[in-house]
Amino acid sequence: MLLGLTDVFRSKGYEGASLNDLAEATGLKKASLYHRFPDGKQAMAVAVMDHIEKWVEENIVKSLLDVDKTPQERLKNGLSNIKTFYDAGNKDCIFRALSMQTGLTLFAEQIKGGMDAWISTFSEIGLALGQSQQNAHNSALQALVEIQGSLIVSRGMNDITVFDNTLKNIEKRYLSD
C-alpha cells in the first residue's frame, strides 16, 4: 500500500495527488483509505515520508557508514543503493515532489531533516576518504545537488543516463580526492 502511495506522491506531488489517484494506486476504496488514514491525504504523505526515511536509513545511510567496509566500498554500496532507490533514474525525488506549494509548508521539517541526513552521511564518507571538514561538507552538499538535479534533468530529457553518469561522476570525484 505504501509503495502505491509513494508512487503517486512522487509523480504528482502533494497538491496533484487526488484521493482517486491514491485509492487506485493502493487498490483500496476511498472509505478504506480514510479508515487507515483518518487525517486524510496529509497522514498518507506523512506515512510515505516515514517509510522512505526508514528505507533510506537502512539501505543508504547504513551502507555509507558501515565501518566494517573500506570507505571506497561504502561509497560504491551507497551509490548503488541510491540508484536502486530512484529506479536507475526512473523515479522522481520525493523531496522535489513534496516541496511544492502546500507540501513545503506541511513537510518542511521532514524534507530539511532528510537533506541534512544525506549531507551528514556523505560528509562522513568525505572525512573517511581524507577530506578536510570543510571539503567533506562541500562535497556532500554538491553530491546532494547533483543527485537531485540529475533526477529532474533525466526525467525532463527522458534520458536516465544523465542520472547514471552523475552517480559515476560523484564516485570518481570522491575517490580521486
N, C-alpha and C positions, 0 to 999 in steps of 0.2 A: 504494500500500500504506500509506504513512504517513498519508494522509488518512483511510483507514478506521480505522486505529488511533487517530488523533486523535479522530474522532467517537465512538468507543467510550469512550475515557478522559474526554472532555468530558461525555458524557451519564451515565456510570455511575461515574466516579471510579476510583481505583486499586483499591480493595478490591472494588468491584462488577463490575469488568471480568473476566469469565471467559475462559479460553482458548478456549472455544467461541465466545463473542462476538467475540473478536479474530480468530480464524480465519475466521469467517463474514464479518466486515467486510472482510477482505483477499482473500477468495476462495481462501485457502490452507488446506491441512490443518495440523493441529497440528504434525505432524512437520516440515513445511516452515517453519513459524514458528520452531520450535526450531533448525532448521538455520541460519536467518538471524539468530536471536537466541538463542545458546546459553545466555545467562544468564536467559532466560525473560522474564516479564512486566515485571520491573524494567528490563531492557535495552530492551524495547519502549517503555516510558514515557520513558526517557532519550532515545531516538531521537525520540520525539514532541516532547519539550521542546526538543531541539536544533533540530528542524525549525521549530518555532514561533518560537524565538529568532531564527533566520535570517530568517524571513518578516517578523517584526516589525522587525528591524533594517533590512532592505531597503525595506520599504513604509511603515513608520510613522516610525521614528526618522530615517531619511534624509530623508523629506519634511518633518519638523518642523525639521530642522537645515539644510536646503538654503539656503545663504546667497545663492544666485542669485535667490531669490524674496523678496518682502517678508514680514515676519513674519505679516501677515494672510493672505497666500496660503499660507504654510507651515502655519498653524493650520488653515485650511479643508481643505487637502490631507490633513493628518494625521488630522483628524477623519473625513474621507471614507474614508480607508483603515481606520480603526478600525471604521467602520460595515461596511465590506466584510469585515473580519476576523471580526466577530461576526455576519455574515449579517443585518445590519439588526436585530440583537437576537434572532435565532432560535437562535443557538448559545450554549452555556454557556461560561463562562470556565474556561480550563484551570487557572488559579491556584486557583479555588474547587474544581474537581474533584479536583485532586491535593493539596489542603491538608487533607484529612480523614484522620484516624486515621494509619495507617501511611504514607500518601503524604506527609504533612507531615514525618515523620521522614526519609524517604528523599530527598525533593526540596526540603528547606528552603532550601538554598543557592541552587538554581536559581530557586525562587519568589521569594526575597528579592532576588536579582540582577535578575530581571525587573521586579519592582516598583520597585527603585531606579533602573533604567534609564528607566522611564516617568516617575518623579518628576524625574529629572535632565533628561530631554528636555523635559518640559513646563515646568520651571523656566527652561530656556533661552529658550523662547517668551515666558514672562513677562518675562524680562530684556530680550529684544529689543523687547518692547512697552512698555518703560519702567517696569516694576515694580521695586521695591526687591528686594534679595536675599531678604529675609525674606518679603515678599509673594509673590514668584515661587515660593518653596518652598511656602508655604501654599496658593497657588492650584493648584500641581501636585499636592500631596497631596489636596486637595479634588477635583480632576478624577479622580484615580485612584479615590477612594472612590465618587464619583458614577457613574463608568462601571461599576465592578464591582457596586455596589449596584443600579443600574438594570437590569443583566442579570438579577439574581435576581428583582427585582420584575416585570420584563417577563415572565419565564418563569412566575412564580407566578400572575400575573394573566392570563396568556395575552393580553398586550397589548403588542406591540412598540413602540407609540407612546411608551411610557414611556422606552425606550432612545433613540429618535429625539429626543424632546423634551429629554432630558438632554444629548445632544451639541449640540443647538442652544443650550441654556442655557449650556453651557461656552463655546461660541464667543462668545455675547453678553457673558458676564462678562469674558472676556479682552479683547475688543475695546472694551469700554466703560470699562476702567480707564485 
